[in-house]
Amino acid sequence: MKQECSIVQDLLPLYVENMVNADTAAFIRAHIETCPGCAAALAAMQGDKEAETAEARRRESDAQVIAAMRKKVARRVFRSVAAVAAAAAIVCGAVLAYVGVGRPATTADVSLSATTENGDGLIVLEVPAGKSLAFDSKTEDIRDEAGEVCGQRTTLYNLECHNSFSREATTLDWRVPLDEEYWEVVVELEDGTLRASTGE
């Protein structure tokens, strides 16, 4: 019986894995019914296999739980990032809409004045707080009846008024010594033209 036990115990791992043919399986079952030592060896192997299978199932279950948690966290992170990005886009859009959209400037948006200061002629263009201007300009010579240059004329045109976050009025000035040169500033606005000069 010793030799038969040795053969059966060699075949038990294959028997447990169902990797033997039907005749060999029948032989092993018949031997196990009569041999308590081989039956105990089979029970131990089956217990080990069940423990391995249970461990594999537990690992697979743990892996599924971890994968589900990762998906959940990834969704939350994505939603948070998307919400922050959307809020930033809305804020940027609002700021750009407030500052970036211009409209033609009118006499209500600017003031133009001329004065003297320390012997100089001073022409001041002022824009109220919270506004800014964009414009094109050209400077040309002013000629008298004889064709001689008697001064300069600066013309501001295509004025656009924009909102800004400035809390102070914006000024643009031209300073010219009164005894040297005549200077005129012309501002062409949507609803009229403003003129100021440093002399007569």
Summary of the structure (lengths in Angstrom):
residues: 200
radius of gyration: 47.9
end to end distance: 137.3
largest distance: 142.2
contacts: 500
relative contact order: 0.11
helix: 46%
strand: 34%
